[in-house]
């Protein structure tokens, strides 16, 4: 279905092999006021154990704060106004999730540089620090953000377990205006896939609700959703088609980009966690259940600089009628 318009250079089997055993260790968020965003994440999202706290970094050319969610570091950067990838992002989009970083071994470190060069992907920055060497690639024109690769230094010291939040960050989302085009771009550039793509709407989502103009309601809505897993992270693509969703407002305001992260919450704690955010003045902005899978977002973009999704992580036992699953690339 998608292959007719957007051919894929890889087979499903190749993508499954490429996507195995990959490790993503960092998600970078550009913010205007680091202290305010960090304080909100601490007070509202209960994210603590900050391994950086207002550290001025010459390497990143900004003020940084980091909190680890198990094996993934959520890094906040307030750019200092000098040229850097983070300042480029801030100038173009303001605040938001700007970059995902993958850790490579020595063999892939070399081969991936050669592959990106063959694709004509621009290097935005190359730097070294005590953790190793990082290259940041410019994917602003395709997925609205950056992607980085990292080679650990032999002596890198990882944060101890008691310095990490015992939270399960499982997903990064790209919101777009064309799910097939973006699935094609992600498979071609990042070799992440294959994608299973379907439709969520009033028929395929039960107990749905949306926050519209400050009111909780359930208007007609529809969006396409594509999902692929690469190692320790899901790469989700969403394209809104009908209704006043958080995806539609995002696309209208700034175009394609990294929209949200997702955290796995045990099913028995979901209602307690949701109610806790509401009591802190952080309302839900979308909620629903597909088959047995429950998900919800908190309306956190202004407070955190990005949206947060939470869900039980249970895979659906049966796709609902009307979901209309297809694969990219087609088998």
VOZA-138194 format. One line per 8 residues: for each residue x, y, z of C-alpha. Coordinates in nm, 2 decimals, decimal comma. Example, Ala and Ser with C-alpha at 12.3 -4.5 7.8 and 13.67 -1.06 7.14 Angstrom:
1,23 -0,45 0,78  1,37 -0,11 0,71;
! end
This chain:
0,00 0,00 0,00  0,26 0,26 0,11  0,52 0,11 -0,13  0,34 0,24 -0,44  0,42 0,60 -0,35  0,73 0,56 -0,12  0,95 0,27 -0,23  1,17 0,12 0,04;
1,53 0,03 -0,02  1,51 -0,26 0,24  1,30 -0,57 0,28  1,10 -0,64 0,59  1,35 -0,91 0,69  1,65 -0,67 0,65  1,48 -0,41 0,87  1,40 -0,66 1,14;
1,77 -0,75 1,14  1,89 -0,39 1,14  1,65 -0,30 1,43  1,76 -0,58 1,67  1,99 -0,51 1,97  2,01 -0,14 1,92  2,07 0,09 2,22  1,94 0,45 2,25;
2,07 0,62 2,55  1,97 0,99 2,53  1,68 1,21 2,44  1,76 1,59 2,42  1,51 1,86 2,50  1,57 2,22 2,41  1,42 2,47 2,66  1,41 2,84 2,71;
1,42 2,84 3,09  1,60 2,54 3,22  1,53 2,60 3,59  1,16 2,63 3,53  1,13 2,32 3,32  1,34 2,11 3,56  1,14 2,23 3,85  0,81 2,14 3,68;
0,95 1,80 3,58  1,05 1,75 3,95  0,73 1,88 4,11  0,47 1,75 3,86  0,63 1,45 3,69  0,82 1,34 4,00  1,14 1,31 3,80  1,43 1,34 4,05;
1,79 1,22 4,08  1,92 1,49 3,85  2,28 1,40 3,75  2,33 1,75 3,61  2,17 2,06 3,77  2,23 2,38 3,59  2,57 2,28 3,47  2,72 2,53 3,21;
2,87 2,31 2,94  3,12 2,43 2,68  3,07 2,11 2,49  2,69 2,16 2,45  2,72 2,54 2,45  2,43 2,58 2,69  2,32 2,51 3,05  2,22 2,15 3,10;
2,03 1,92 3,34  1,99 1,55 3,31  1,78 1,28 3,47  1,81 0,91 3,38  1,50 0,70 3,33  1,67 0,36 3,37  1,90 0,33 3,06  1,78 0,65 2,88;
1,90 1,00 2,98  1,66 1,28 2,94  1,88 1,58 2,89  1,76 1,94 2,90  1,96 2,21 2,73  1,91 2,58 2,74  2,13 2,71 2,45  2,36 3,00 2,53;
2,30 3,19 2,20  2,62 3,07 2,02  2,60 2,85 1,71  2,51 2,49 1,80  2,26 2,23 1,69  2,05 2,32 2,00  2,05 2,69 1,91  1,96 2,61 1,55;
1,66 2,41 1,68  1,56 2,68 1,93  1,57 2,95 1,66  1,35 2,74 1,43  1,10 2,58 1,67  1,15 2,72 2,02  1,12 2,45 2,28  1,09 2,07 2,23;
1,24 1,73 2,19  1,52 1,79 1,94  1,74 1,48 1,92  1,76 1,11 1,99  2,10 0,94 2,04  2,21 0,59 1,96  2,52 0,42 2,11  2,73 0,22 1,85;
3,01 -0,02 1,87  3,34 0,06 1,68  3,24 -0,13 1,36  2,90 0,04 1,33  3,05 0,37 1,43  3,26 0,37 1,11  3,00 0,21 0,88  2,72 0,44 0,99;
2,93 0,75 0,92  3,00 0,62 0,57  2,63 0,54 0,51  2,51 0,88 0,62  2,77 1,04 0,40  2,65 0,84 0,10  2,29 0,96 0,17  2,41 1,32 0,18;
2,30 1,38 0,54  2,47 1,69 0,69  2,67 1,67 1,00  2,56 1,95 1,24  2,82 1,89 1,51  3,09 1,65 1,61  3,23 1,67 1,96  3,40 1,47 2,23;
3,36 1,48 2,61  3,44 1,25 2,90  3,17 1,00 2,79  3,30 0,95 2,43  3,25 1,09 2,08  2,92 1,21 1,94  2,81 1,31 1,59  2,48 1,50 1,54;
2,31 1,47 1,21  2,07 1,72 1,05  1,73 1,56 0,99  1,53 1,88 1,04  1,41 1,88 0,68  1,28 1,52 0,70  1,17 1,44 1,05  1,18 1,78 1,21;
1,47 1,69 1,45  1,82 1,56 1,48  1,97 1,22 1,53  2,30 1,15 1,70  2,54 0,85 1,71  2,78 0,80 2,00  3,09 0,60 2,06  3,16 0,54 2,43;
3,50 0,62 2,56  3,68 0,32 2,71  3,67 0,48 3,05  3,31 0,60 3,05  3,16 0,58 3,40  2,78 0,52 3,38  2,56 0,66 3,66  2,50 0,42 3,94;
2,15 0,27 3,98  2,07 0,49 4,27  2,13 0,79 4,04  1,87 0,67 3,79  1,49 0,70 3,82  1,33 0,36 3,82  1,10 0,45 3,53  1,04 0,28 3,20;
1,08 0,52 2,91  0,98 0,31 2,61  0,89 0,53 2,31  0,98 0,84 2,11  0,71 0,97 1,88  0,73 1,16 1,55  0,42 1,35 1,46  0,38 1,42 1,09;
0,13 1,51 0,81  0,20 1,19 0,62  0,26 0,86 0,80  0,37 0,67 0,49  0,62 0,94 0,39  0,77 0,96 0,74  0,79 0,58 0,77  0,98 0,57 0,44;
1,22 0,84 0,57  1,28 0,67 0,90  1,34 0,33 0,73  1,57 0,48 0,47  1,77 0,71 0,70  1,77 0,53 1,03  1,70 0,17 0,91  1,43 0,13 1,18;
1,13 -0,08 1,08  0,92 -0,25 0,95  0,62 -0,03 1,04  0,28 -0,17 1,12  0,03 0,12 1,04  -0,33 0,14 1,13  -0,61 0,39 1,22  -0,73 0,51 1,56;
-1,06 0,68 1,57  -1,40 0,69 1,75  -1,47 0,33 1,64  -1,13 0,17 1,71  -1,07 0,35 2,04  -1,30 0,28 2,34  -1,36 0,53 2,63  -1,20 0,80 2,42;
-1,17 1,16 2,55  -1,00 1,48 2,43  -0,93 1,81 2,59  -1,06 2,08 2,36  -1,06 2,45 2,45  -1,02 2,34 2,82  -1,32 2,10 2,81  -1,32 1,72 2,82;
-1,52 1,58 2,53  -1,53 1,32 2,26  -1,56 1,48 1,91  -1,50 1,29 1,59  -1,13 1,22 1,55  -0,90 1,00 1,35  -0,52 0,96 1,32  -0,30 0,71 1,16;
-0,04 0,54 1,38  0,27 0,35 1,27  0,49 0,15 1,52  0,83 -0,01 1,49  1,06 -0,14 1,77  1,44 -0,09 1,76  1,62 -0,24 2,05  1,52 -0,06 2,37;
1,30 0,20 2,21  0,97 0,21 2,01  0,97 0,46 1,72  0,61 0,57 1,67  0,47 0,78 1,39  0,14 0,96 1,41  -0,04 1,16 1,14  -0,37 1,33 1,24;
-0,65 1,32 0,98  -0,97 1,43 1,16  -1,05 1,63 1,47  -0,89 1,87 1,72  -0,62 1,64 1,85  -0,29 1,73 2,02  -0,13 1,60 1,70  -0,32 1,83 1,47;
-0,24 2,14 1,68  0,13 2,05 1,69  0,14 2,01 1,31  -0,05 2,33 1,25  0,19 2,52 1,48  0,53 2,39 1,39  0,51 2,10 1,14  0,67 1,75 1,17;
0,88 1,67 1,47  0,94 1,47 1,79  0,61 1,51 1,98  0,62 1,30 2,29  0,79 1,03 2,50  0,60 0,74 2,65  0,64 0,58 2,99  0,51 0,24 3,09;
0,29 0,24 3,40  0,16 -0,08 3,55  -0,21 -0,12 3,48  -0,31 -0,13 3,84  -0,15 0,21 3,90  -0,28 0,40 3,59  -0,58 0,56 3,75  -0,39 0,66 4,06;
-0,11 0,82 3,85  -0,36 1,00 3,62  -0,55 1,14 3,91  -0,23 1,25 4,07  -0,14 1,46 3,77  -0,49 1,61 3,76  -0,47 1,71 4,13  -0,14 1,88 4,05;
-0,32 2,09 3,79  -0,19 1,89 3,49  -0,50 1,76 3,31  -0,51 1,48 3,06  -0,54 1,59 2,70  -0,62 1,26 2,53  -0,72 0,92 2,67  -0,85 0,59 2,53;
-0,83 0,21 2,51  -0,76 0,00 2,20  -0,86 -0,35 2,28  -0,69 -0,41 2,62  -0,43 -0,13 2,57  -0,49 0,19 2,77  -0,31 0,51 2,69  -0,33 0,88 2,80;
-0,13 1,20 2,76  -0,09 1,47 3,01  -0,11 1,83 2,87  0,25 1,90 2,96  0,39 2,08 2,66  0,40 2,42 2,82  0,52 2,30 3,16  0,78 2,05 3,03;
0,85 2,16 2,67  0,70 1,83 2,54  0,41 1,60 2,58  0,42 1,28 2,79  0,22 0,97 2,71  0,16 0,70 2,97  0,02 0,35 2,91  0,01 0,00 3,05;
0,23 -0,14 2,77  0,00 -0,43 2,71  0,00 -0,54 2,35  -0,36 -0,56 2,20  -0,49 -0,92 2,19  -0,70 -0,84 1,88  -0,69 -0,54 1,65  -1,04 -0,37 1,64;
-1,25 -0,37 1,33  -1,16 -0,06 1,13  -0,80 -0,05 1,24  -0,70 -0,16 0,89  -0,35 -0,27 0,96  -0,09 -0,26 0,68  0,29 -0,29 0,67  0,56 -0,06 0,55;
0,74 -0,19 0,36  0,48 -0,44 0,23  0,58 -0,80 0,26;
! end
